[in-house]
Amino acid sequence: MNNKKTKTNFVWGSRMDSSPSALVTKVNSSIKIDYELYKQDIMCSIVHSKMLAKQNIIKVDVSNKIIKGLRQIQKEIQKNKFKFSEINEDIHQNIEKRLFEIIGYEAGFLHIARSRNDQVTTDFKLWVIDASKNLIVEIKNLIKSILKLAEKNKNVIMPGFTHLKNAQPVLFSHHLLAYIEMFKRDYYKFINVIDNSSENPLGSAALAGTSFNIDRNFTSKYLGFKKATSNSIDAVSDRDYALEFLFVSSLCSMHLSRLAEEIIIWNSDIVNMIKINDNMLTGSSIMPQKKNPDSAELLRGKTGSIFGNLNTLLVTMKGLPLSYFKDMQEDKKPVFESYHTLILNLKIAKELIENISPNKKIMEELANDGYTTATDFADYLVKKGLSFRDAHVKSAKLVNIAEKKNISLDKLNFSEIKKIHPLAKEDALNILKIKNSVASKKSYGGTSYKNVVKMLKKLKKEFK
């Protein structure tokens, strides 16, 4: 085992008789992950410093010096001139150590009335809020692309499926709008993540609050929180906002995966309902003819890692008593990874949707396969006075006749329909046509053309 000693941590090193081993330093460090928090950490420190000066806890000139130093650090990080160190563990100590190097002794005043415990959760909450805002933008972009594809193909009929079997004819546009409903829920759930995260932990210190006369309303206002947290112990031990972020990310990823799965099926040579432009496809290393929907497959494949990240944090948090434990350092990696994966997937999904076109003739032919208007005939008989269960039996008999003759329902003769039930009239022939079936579904939320046009108008206004 490597027992090599490392340089002592500048914050707490004076408490120890010896420096931590190289392995302890390595496992204790999170800077390779939490460097992403640098913007939030610097912003929190600037606001905290202003508050300390406002409350006469530190002098104004000291606060100004601290703020100037922090802004210099931010520029150094943005220009890749900042040297991160594992010895200083995390983004907070790396920034504080550099602040000492820039302004000297006065840097020590910044940490008055705060702890890394409230500092890190405040930074992390702000990061989650910023990430949610970015995801909201990308979800909206995807929704708008789906709307364009639906608008362009309002009249295209396709088979609606249950159990991957042809069920009833629907409009392709209506099918696409079903995904918009999914992504709408994601859109508003991320807005809820922002709202639910809008409580400021800063000022809770390690877990008990502070004896200094701080102004938590001031820091809440200037950090963009709606209010301060009500309990200092909960404030430093809460990671519900991170879990909620991961849960909503998982839901959104599941929706993307379902969309990708359908695109893969539709694009298969067996189904051939859509064409995907070559810029979204890849080739084979051995088979020259292949065009593979790898972009859609990766959308589907990357979903598993986001689900895993949610489970990771749930398992981390499930056994922790109040308040802060080092286990919670492991909260950021799954959240950061999920965010970067999801935002990329949303962009890929948008591009994929923009490069899809339906094979309209094949869609319509498939919609007519499988006797998809059988339910329409049952409904027709119900309107003639039969119970639905009786009508269901009669319609099944009609399907059996068409199946034996190997023809679609709309190709049957009226005499064959009349044998099923004497109340049937010649207008039953129109009932069996897929276009009329689609047009008849006028109930709110149904697949009729009029419904789809109204919903397109509503959604375009909502996501303009």
Contacts in CASP RR format, 6 or more apart in sequence:
PFRMAT RR
TARGET T0000
AUTHOR 0000-0000-0000
METHOD contacts of the structure
MODEL  1
MNNKKTKTNFVWGSRMDSSPSALVTKVNSSIKIDYELYKQDIMCSIVHSK
MLAKQNIIKVDVSNKIIKGLRQIQKEIQKNKFKFSEINEDIHQNIEKRLF
EIIGYEAGFLHIARSRNDQVTTDFKLWVIDASKNLIVEIKNLIKSILKLA
EKNKNVIMPGFTHLKNAQPVLFSHHLLAYIEMFKRDYYKFINVIDNSSEN
PLGSAALAGTSFNIDRNFTSKYLGFKKATSNSIDAVSDRDYALEFLFVSS
LCSMHLSRLAEEIIIWNSDIVNMIKINDNMLTGSSIMPQKKNPDSAELLR
GKTGSIFGNLNTLLVTMKGLPLSYFKDMQEDKKPVFESYHTLILNLKIAK
ELIENISPNKKIMEELANDGYTTATDFADYLVKKGLSFRDAHVKSAKLVN
IAEKKNISLDKLNFSEIKKIHPLAKEDALNILKIKNSVASKKSYGGTSYK
NVVKMLKKLKKEFK
1 23 0 8 1.000
2 21 0 8 1.000
2 22 0 8 1.000
2 23 0 8 1.000
3 21 0 8 1.000
3 22 0 8 1.000
4 21 0 8 1.000
4 22 0 8 1.000
5 18 0 8 1.000
5 19 0 8 1.000
5 20 0 8 1.000
5 21 0 8 1.000
5 22 0 8 1.000
6 19 0 8 1.000
6 20 0 8 1.000
6 21 0 8 1.000
6 22 0 8 1.000
6 25 0 8 1.000
6 87 0 8 1.000
7 19 0 8 1.000
7 87 0 8 1.000
8 14 0 8 1.000
8 16 0 8 1.000
8 19 0 8 1.000
8 20 0 8 1.000
9 20 0 8 1.000
9 87 0 8 1.000
9 88 0 8 1.000
9 89 0 8 1.000
9 93 0 8 1.000
10 88 0 8 1.000
10 93 0 8 1.000
10 97 0 8 1.000
10 100 0 8 1.000
11 88 0 8 1.000
11 93 0 8 1.000
11 96 0 8 1.000
13 19 0 8 1.000
20 28 0 8 1.000
25 86 0 8 1.000
25 87 0 8 1.000
26 86 0 8 1.000
28 89 0 8 1.000
28 326 0 8 1.000
29 86 0 8 1.000
29 87 0 8 1.000
29 89 0 8 1.000
29 90 0 8 1.000
30 89 0 8 1.000
30 90 0 8 1.000
30 91 0 8 1.000
30 329 0 8 1.000
30 332 0 8 1.000
31 84 0 8 1.000
31 85 0 8 1.000
31 86 0 8 1.000
31 88 0 8 1.000
31 89 0 8 1.000
31 90 0 8 1.000
31 91 0 8 1.000
31 94 0 8 1.000
32 86 0 8 1.000
33 332 0 8 1.000
33 333 0 8 1.000
33 336 0 8 1.000
34 90 0 8 1.000
34 91 0 8 1.000
34 120 0 8 1.000
34 332 0 8 1.000
35 77 0 8 1.000
35 84 0 8 1.000
35 91 0 8 1.000
35 94 0 8 1.000
36 91 0 8 1.000
36 127 0 8 1.000
36 332 0 8 1.000
36 336 0 8 1.000
37 91 0 8 1.000
37 120 0 8 1.000
37 123 0 8 1.000
37 124 0 8 1.000
37 127 0 8 1.000
37 332 0 8 1.000
38 74 0 8 1.000
38 77 0 8 1.000
38 91 0 8 1.000
38 95 0 8 1.000
39 74 0 8 1.000
40 122 0 8 1.000
40 123 0 8 1.000
40 124 0 8 1.000
40 126 0 8 1.000
40 127 0 8 1.000
40 130 0 8 1.000
41 91 0 8 1.000
41 92 0 8 1.000
41 95 0 8 1.000
41 119 0 8 1.000
41 123 0 8 1.000
42 70 0 8 1.000
42 71 0 8 1.000
42 73 0 8 1.000
42 74 0 8 1.000
42 95 0 8 1.000
43 126 0 8 1.000
43 223 0 8 1.000
44 119 0 8 1.000
44 122 0 8 1.000
44 123 0 8 1.000
44 126 0 8 1.000
44 202 0 8 1.000
44 219 0 8 1.000
44 223 0 8 1.000
45 66 0 8 1.000
45 70 0 8 1.000
45 95 0 8 1.000
45 110 0 8 1.000
46 67 0 8 1.000
46 70 0 8 1.000
46 71 0 8 1.000
47 202 0 8 1.000
47 218 0 8 1.000
47 219 0 8 1.000
47 222 0 8 1.000
47 223 0 8 1.000
48 110 0 8 1.000
48 113 0 8 1.000
48 114 0 8 1.000
48 202 0 8 1.000
48 219 0 8 1.000
49 58 0 8 1.000
49 63 0 8 1.000
49 66 0 8 1.000
49 67 0 8 1.000
49 70 0 8 1.000
49 110 0 8 1.000
50 63 0 8 1.000
50 67 0 8 1.000
50 218 0 8 1.000
50 222 0 8 1.000
51 214 0 8 1.000
51 215 0 8 1.000
51 218 0 8 1.000
51 219 0 8 1.000
52 58 0 8 1.000
52 63 0 8 1.000
52 109 0 8 1.000
52 110 0 8 1.000
52 112 0 8 1.000
52 113 0 8 1.000
52 214 0 8 1.000
53 59 0 8 1.000
53 60 0 8 1.000
53 62 0 8 1.000
53 63 0 8 1.000
53 64 0 8 1.000
54 215 0 8 1.000
54 218 0 8 1.000
55 212 0 8 1.000
55 213 0 8 1.000
55 214 0 8 1.000
55 215 0 8 1.000
57 112 0 8 1.000
57 113 0 8 1.000
57 212 0 8 1.000
57 213 0 8 1.000
57 214 0 8 1.000
58 109 0 8 1.000
58 112 0 8 1.000
62 106 0 8 1.000
62 109 0 8 1.000
65 103 0 8 1.000
65 106 0 8 1.000
66 99 0 8 1.000
66 103 0 8 1.000
66 106 0 8 1.000
66 107 0 8 1.000
66 109 0 8 1.000
66 110 0 8 1.000
68 103 0 8 1.000
69 99 0 8 1.000
69 102 0 8 1.000
69 103 0 8 1.000
70 95 0 8 1.000
70 99 0 8 1.000
72 102 0 8 1.000
73 82 0 8 1.000
73 95 0 8 1.000
73 98 0 8 1.000
73 99 0 8 1.000
73 102 0 8 1.000
76 82 0 8 1.000
76 98 0 8 1.000
82 94 0 8 1.000
82 98 0 8 1.000
84 94 0 8 1.000
85 94 0 8 1.000
85 97 0 8 1.000
88 94 0 8 1.000
88 96 0 8 1.000
88 97 0 8 1.000
90 116 0 8 1.000
90 120 0 8 1.000
90 329 0 8 1.000
91 123 0 8 1.000
92 116 0 8 1.000
92 119 0 8 1.000
92 120 0 8 1.000
92 123 0 8 1.000
93 116 0 8 1.000
96 107 0 8 1.000
96 108 0 8 1.000
96 110 0 8 1.000
96 111 0 8 1.000
99 107 0 8 1.000
99 110 0 8 1.000
100 107 0 8 1.000
100 108 0 8 1.000
112 212 0 8 1.000
113 203 0 8 1.000
113 205 0 8 1.000
113 210 0 8 1.000
113 212 0 8 1.000
113 214 0 8 1.000
114 202 0 8 1.000
114 203 0 8 1.000
114 205 0 8 1.000
114 210 0 8 1.000
115 204 0 8 1.000
115 205 0 8 1.000
115 206 0 8 1.000
115 207 0 8 1.000
115 236 0 8 1.000
117 204 0 8 1.000
117 205 0 8 1.000
117 206 0 8 1.000
117 207 0 8 1.000
117 236 0 8 1.000
117 323 0 8 1.000
117 324 0 8 1.000
118 201 0 8 1.000
118 202 0 8 1.000
118 203 0 8 1.000
118 204 0 8 1.000
118 205 0 8 1.000
118 206 0 8 1.000
118 232 0 8 1.000
118 235 0 8 1.000
118 236 0 8 1.000
119 202 0 8 1.000
121 201 0 8 1.000
121 235 0 8 1.000
121 236 0 8 1.000
121 238 0 8 1.000
121 239 0 8 1.000
122 200 0 8 1.000
122 201 0 8 1.000
122 202 0 8 1.000
122 223 0 8 1.000
124 241 0 8 1.000
124 242 0 8 1.000
124 331 0 8 1.000
124 332 0 8 1.000
124 335 0 8 1.000
125 197 0 8 1.000
125 199 0 8 1.000
125 200 0 8 1.000
125 201 0 8 1.000
125 225 0 8 1.000
125 241 0 8 1.000
126 223 0 8 1.000
128 193 0 8 1.000
128 197 0 8 1.000
128 241 0 8 1.000
128 242 0 8 1.000
128 245 0 8 1.000
128 335 0 8 1.000
129 193 0 8 1.000
129 194 0 8 1.000
129 197 0 8 1.000
129 198 0 8 1.000
131 245 0 8 1.000
131 335 0 8 1.000
131 339 0 8 1.000
132 190 0 8 1.000
132 191 0 8 1.000
132 193 0 8 1.000
132 194 0 8 1.000
132 197 0 8 1.000
132 245 0 8 1.000
133 194 0 8 1.000
134 339 0 8 1.000
134 343 0 8 1.000
135 190 0 8 1.000
135 249 0 8 1.000
135 252 0 8 1.000
135 339 0 8 1.000
135 342 0 8 1.000
135 343 0 8 1.000
135 346 0 8 1.000
136 187 0 8 1.000
136 190 0 8 1.000
136 191 0 8 1.000
138 343 0 8 1.000
138 346 0 8 1.000
138 347 0 8 1.000
138 350 0 8 1.000
139 183 0 8 1.000
139 186 0 8 1.000
139 187 0 8 1.000
139 190 0 8 1.000
139 252 0 8 1.000
139 346 0 8 1.000
140 187 0 8 1.000
140 463 0 8 1.000
141 346 0 8 1.000
141 347 0 8 1.000
141 350 0 8 1.000
142 183 0 8 1.000
142 346 0 8 1.000
142 349 0 8 1.000
142 350 0 8 1.000
142 353 0 8 1.000
143 180 0 8 1.000
143 183 0 8 1.000
143 184 0 8 1.000
143 187 0 8 1.000
143 459 0 8 1.000
143 463 0 8 1.000
144 463 0 8 1.000
145 350 0 8 1.000
145 353 0 8 1.000
145 354 0 8 1.000
146 176 0 8 1.000
146 177 0 8 1.000
146 179 0 8 1.000
146 180 0 8 1.000
146 183 0 8 1.000
146 353 0 8 1.000
147 180 0 8 1.000
147 456 0 8 1.000
147 459 0 8 1.000
147 460 0 8 1.000
147 463 0 8 1.000
148 354 0 8 1.000
149 176 0 8 1.000
149 353 0 8 1.000
149 354 0 8 1.000
149 356 0 8 1.000
150 172 0 8 1.000
150 173 0 8 1.000
150 176 0 8 1.000
150 177 0 8 1.000
150 180 0 8 1.000
150 452 0 8 1.000
150 456 0 8 1.000
151 173 0 8 1.000
151 456 0 8 1.000
151 460 0 8 1.000
153 172 0 8 1.000
153 173 0 8 1.000
153 176 0 8 1.000
153 358 0 8 1.000
153 360 0 8 1.000
154 171 0 8 1.000
154 173 0 8 1.000
154 449 0 8 1.000
154 452 0 8 1.000
154 453 0 8 1.000
154 456 0 8 1.000
155 171 0 8 1.000
155 173 0 8 1.000
155 449 0 8 1.000
156 171 0 8 1.000
156 172 0 8 1.000
156 173 0 8 1.000
156 358 0 8 1.000
156 360 0 8 1.000
156 363 0 8 1.000
156 364 0 8 1.000
157 169 0 8 1.000
157 170 0 8 1.000
157 171 0 8 1.000
157 172 0 8 1.000
157 363 0 8 1.000
157 364 0 8 1.000
157 367 0 8 1.000
157 434 0 8 1.000
157 435 0 8 1.000
157 438 0 8 1.000
158 169 0 8 1.000
158 170 0 8 1.000
158 171 0 8 1.000
158 172 0 8 1.000
158 175 0 8 1.000
158 273 0 8 1.000
158 358 0 8 1.000
158 363 0 8 1.000
158 364 0 8 1.000
158 366 0 8 1.000
158 367 0 8 1.000
159 166 0 8 1.000
159 167 0 8 1.000
159 168 0 8 1.000
159 169 0 8 1.000
159 170 0 8 1.000
159 363 0 8 1.000
159 366 0 8 1.000
159 367 0 8 1.000
159 369 0 8 1.000
159 372 0 8 1.000
160 166 0 8 1.000
160 167 0 8 1.000
160 168 0 8 1.000
160 169 0 8 1.000
160 170 0 8 1.000
160 175 0 8 1.000
160 367 0 8 1.000
160 372 0 8 1.000
161 167 0 8 1.000
164 265 0 8 1.000
165 370 0 8 1.000
166 366 0 8 1.000
166 367 0 8 1.000
166 369 0 8 1.000
166 370 0 8 1.000
166 372 0 8 1.000
167 372 0 8 1.000
168 372 0 8 1.000
168 373 0 8 1.000
168 375 0 8 1.000
168 376 0 8 1.000
168 437 0 8 1.000
169 367 0 8 1.000
169 368 0 8 1.000
169 372 0 8 1.000
169 373 0 8 1.000
169 434 0 8 1.000
169 435 0 8 1.000
169 437 0 8 1.000
169 438 0 8 1.000
169 447 0 8 1.000
170 367 0 8 1.000
170 438 0 8 1.000
170 441 0 8 1.000
170 447 0 8 1.000
171 438 0 8 1.000
171 447 0 8 1.000
171 449 0 8 1.000
171 452 0 8 1.000
172 358 0 8 1.000
172 363 0 8 1.000
173 452 0 8 1.000
173 456 0 8 1.000
174 446 0 8 1.000
174 447 0 8 1.000
174 451 0 8 1.000
174 452 0 8 1.000
177 452 0 8 1.000
177 455 0 8 1.000
177 456 0 8 1.000
177 459 0 8 1.000
179 255 0 8 1.000
179 258 0 8 1.000
179 259 0 8 1.000
180 459 0 8 1.000
182 255 0 8 1.000
182 258 0 8 1.000
183 252 0 8 1.000
183 255 0 8 1.000
185 251 0 8 1.000
186 248 0 8 1.000
186 251 0 8 1.000
186 252 0 8 1.000
186 255 0 8 1.000
189 248 0 8 1.000
189 251 0 8 1.000
189 252 0 8 1.000
190 248 0 8 1.000
190 252 0 8 1.000
192 244 0 8 1.000
192 248 0 8 1.000
193 241 0 8 1.000
193 244 0 8 1.000
193 245 0 8 1.000
193 248 0 8 1.000
195 226 0 8 1.000
196 240 0 8 1.000
196 241 0 8 1.000
196 244 0 8 1.000
197 241 0 8 1.000
197 244 0 8 1.000
197 245 0 8 1.000
198 224 0 8 1.000
198 225 0 8 1.000
198 226 0 8 1.000
198 227 0 8 1.000
199 225 0 8 1.000
199 226 0 8 1.000
199 227 0 8 1.000
199 228 0 8 1.000
199 229 0 8 1.000
199 230 0 8 1.000
199 235 0 8 1.000
200 216 0 8 1.000
200 219 0 8 1.000
200 220 0 8 1.000
200 223 0 8 1.000
200 224 0 8 1.000
200 225 0 8 1.000
200 227 0 8 1.000
200 228 0 8 1.000
200 229 0 8 1.000
201 229 0 8 1.000
201 235 0 8 1.000
201 236 0 8 1.000
201 238 0 8 1.000
202 216 0 8 1.000
202 219 0 8 1.000
202 220 0 8 1.000
202 223 0 8 1.000
202 228 0 8 1.000
203 209 0 8 1.000
203 210 0 8 1.000
203 214 0 8 1.000
203 216 0 8 1.000
203 219 0 8 1.000
203 228 0 8 1.000
203 232 0 8 1.000
203 235 0 8 1.000
204 229 0 8 1.000
204 232 0 8 1.000
204 233 0 8 1.000
204 235 0 8 1.000
204 236 0 8 1.000
205 232 0 8 1.000
206 236 0 8 1.000
206 324 0 8 1.000
207 232 0 8 1.000
207 233 0 8 1.000
207 236 0 8 1.000
207 237 0 8 1.000
207 322 0 8 1.000
207 323 0 8 1.000
207 324 0 8 1.000
208 232 0 8 1.000
208 233 0 8 1.000
209 232 0 8 1.000
216 228 0 8 1.000
217 227 0 8 1.000
217 228 0 8 1.000
219 225 0 8 1.000
219 228 0 8 1.000
220 226 0 8 1.000
220 227 0 8 1.000
220 228 0 8 1.000
229 235 0 8 1.000
229 238 0 8 1.000
233 322 0 8 1.000
233 323 0 8 1.000
234 322 0 8 1.000
234 323 0 8 1.000
236 323 0 8 1.000
236 324 0 8 1.000
237 320 0 8 1.000
237 322 0 8 1.000
237 323 0 8 1.000
237 324 0 8 1.000
237 328 0 8 1.000
239 313 0 8 1.000
239 317 0 8 1.000
239 328 0 8 1.000
239 331 0 8 1.000
242 313 0 8 1.000
242 331 0 8 1.000
242 335 0 8 1.000
243 310 0 8 1.000
243 313 0 8 1.000
243 314 0 8 1.000
243 317 0 8 1.000
245 335 0 8 1.000
245 338 0 8 1.000
245 339 0 8 1.000
246 306 0 8 1.000
246 309 0 8 1.000
246 310 0 8 1.000
246 313 0 8 1.000
246 334 0 8 1.000
246 335 0 8 1.000
246 338 0 8 1.000
247 310 0 8 1.000
249 306 0 8 1.000
249 309 0 8 1.000
249 310 0 8 1.000
249 338 0 8 1.000
249 339 0 8 1.000
249 342 0 8 1.000
250 306 0 8 1.000
250 307 0 8 1.000
250 310 0 8 1.000
250 338 0 8 1.000
252 342 0 8 1.000
252 346 0 8 1.000
253 302 0 8 1.000
253 303 0 8 1.000
253 304 0 8 1.000
253 306 0 8 1.000
253 307 0 8 1.000
253 341 0 8 1.000
253 342 0 8 1.000
253 345 0 8 1.000
254 303 0 8 1.000
256 299 0 8 1.000
256 300 0 8 1.000
256 303 0 8 1.000
256 345 0 8 1.000
256 346 0 8 1.000
256 349 0 8 1.000
257 299 0 8 1.000
257 300 0 8 1.000
257 301 0 8 1.000
257 303 0 8 1.000
259 299 0 8 1.000
259 349 0 8 1.000
260 296 0 8 1.000
260 297 0 8 1.000
260 299 0 8 1.000
260 300 0 8 1.000
260 349 0 8 1.000
260 352 0 8 1.000
261 296 0 8 1.000
261 300 0 8 1.000
263 274 0 8 1.000
263 276 0 8 1.000
263 293 0 8 1.000
263 296 0 8 1.000
263 352 0 8 1.000
263 356 0 8 1.000
264 293 0 8 1.000
264 296 0 8 1.000
264 297 0 8 1.000
264 300 0 8 1.000
265 271 0 8 1.000
266 273 0 8 1.000
266 274 0 8 1.000
267 273 0 8 1.000
267 274 0 8 1.000
267 275 0 8 1.000
267 276 0 8 1.000
267 293 0 8 1.000
267 296 0 8 1.000
271 366 0 8 1.000
272 359 0 8 1.000
272 362 0 8 1.000
273 358 0 8 1.000
273 359 0 8 1.000
273 362 0 8 1.000
273 363 0 8 1.000
273 366 0 8 1.000
274 356 0 8 1.000
274 357 0 8 1.000
274 358 0 8 1.000
274 359 0 8 1.000
275 356 0 8 1.000
275 357 0 8 1.000
275 358 0 8 1.000
275 359 0 8 1.000
276 291 0 8 1.000
276 293 0 8 1.000
276 296 0 8 1.000
276 352 0 8 1.000
276 355 0 8 1.000
276 356 0 8 1.000
277 355 0 8 1.000
277 356 0 8 1.000
277 357 0 8 1.000
278 291 0 8 1.000
279 355 0 8 1.000
280 293 0 8 1.000
280 295 0 8 1.000
280 296 0 8 1.000
280 351 0 8 1.000
280 352 0 8 1.000
280 355 0 8 1.000
281 291 0 8 1.000
281 292 0 8 1.000
281 293 0 8 1.000
281 294 0 8 1.000
281 295 0 8 1.000
282 291 0 8 1.000
282 292 0 8 1.000
282 294 0 8 1.000
282 295 0 8 1.000
283 290 0 8 1.000
283 291 0 8 1.000
283 292 0 8 1.000
284 290 0 8 1.000
284 292 0 8 1.000
295 348 0 8 1.000
295 351 0 8 1.000
295 352 0 8 1.000
296 352 0 8 1.000
298 348 0 8 1.000
299 345 0 8 1.000
299 348 0 8 1.000
299 349 0 8 1.000
299 352 0 8 1.000
302 341 0 8 1.000
302 345 0 8 1.000
305 337 0 8 1.000
305 338 0 8 1.000
305 341 0 8 1.000
306 338 0 8 1.000
306 341 0 8 1.000
306 342 0 8 1.000
308 334 0 8 1.000
309 334 0 8 1.000
309 335 0 8 1.000
309 337 0 8 1.000
309 338 0 8 1.000
310 334 0 8 1.000
310 338 0 8 1.000
312 330 0 8 1.000
312 334 0 8 1.000
313 330 0 8 1.000
313 331 0 8 1.000
313 334 0 8 1.000
313 335 0 8 1.000
316 327 0 8 1.000
316 328 0 8 1.000
316 330 0 8 1.000
316 331 0 8 1.000
317 328 0 8 1.000
317 331 0 8 1.000
320 327 0 8 1.000
320 328 0 8 1.000
364 434 0 8 1.000
367 434 0 8 1.000
368 408 0 8 1.000
368 410 0 8 1.000
368 434 0 8 1.000
369 408 0 8 1.000
370 408 0 8 1.000
371 399 0 8 1.000
371 402 0 8 1.000
371 403 0 8 1.000
371 408 0 8 1.000
371 409 0 8 1.000
372 434 0 8 1.000
372 437 0 8 1.000
373 409 0 8 1.000
373 410 0 8 1.000
373 431 0 8 1.000
373 432 0 8 1.000
373 433 0 8 1.000
373 434 0 8 1.000
373 437 0 8 1.000
374 395 0 8 1.000
374 396 0 8 1.000
374 398 0 8 1.000
374 399 0 8 1.000
374 409 0 8 1.000
375 395 0 8 1.000
376 431 0 8 1.000
376 432 0 8 1.000
376 436 0 8 1.000
376 437 0 8 1.000
376 440 0 8 1.000
377 391 0 8 1.000
377 394 0 8 1.000
377 395 0 8 1.000
377 398 0 8 1.000
377 409 0 8 1.000
377 428 0 8 1.000
377 431 0 8 1.000
377 432 0 8 1.000
378 388 0 8 1.000
378 391 0 8 1.000
378 392 0 8 1.000
378 394 0 8 1.000
378 395 0 8 1.000
379 391 0 8 1.000
380 391 0 8 1.000
380 424 0 8 1.000
380 428 0 8 1.000
380 431 0 8 1.000
381 390 0 8 1.000
381 391 0 8 1.000
381 394 0 8 1.000
381 395 0 8 1.000
381 421 0 8 1.000
381 423 0 8 1.000
381 424 0 8 1.000
382 388 0 8 1.000
382 391 0 8 1.000
384 421 0 8 1.000
384 423 0 8 1.000
384 424 0 8 1.000
385 423 0 8 1.000
386 394 0 8 1.000
386 421 0 8 1.000
394 420 0 8 1.000
394 421 0 8 1.000
395 420 0 8 1.000
397 420 0 8 1.000
398 409 0 8 1.000
398 412 0 8 1.000
398 416 0 8 1.000
398 417 0 8 1.000
398 420 0 8 1.000
399 409 0 8 1.000
401 412 0 8 1.000
401 416 0 8 1.000
402 408 0 8 1.000
402 409 0 8 1.000
402 411 0 8 1.000
402 412 0 8 1.000
405 412 0 8 1.000
409 432 0 8 1.000
410 429 0 8 1.000
410 432 0 8 1.000
410 433 0 8 1.000
410 434 0 8 1.000
412 429 0 8 1.000
412 432 0 8 1.000
414 424 0 8 1.000
414 426 0 8 1.000
414 428 0 8 1.000
414 429 0 8 1.000
417 424 0 8 1.000
417 428 0 8 1.000
417 429 0 8 1.000
418 424 0 8 1.000
430 436 0 8 1.000
431 437 0 8 1.000
438 447 0 8 1.000
438 448 0 8 1.000
438 449 0 8 1.000
439 448 0 8 1.000
439 449 0 8 1.000
440 448 0 8 1.000
441 447 0 8 1.000
441 448 0 8 1.000
441 451 0 8 1.000
442 448 0 8 1.000
442 450 0 8 1.000
442 451 0 8 1.000
444 451 0 8 1.000
445 451 0 8 1.000
445 455 0 8 1.000
END
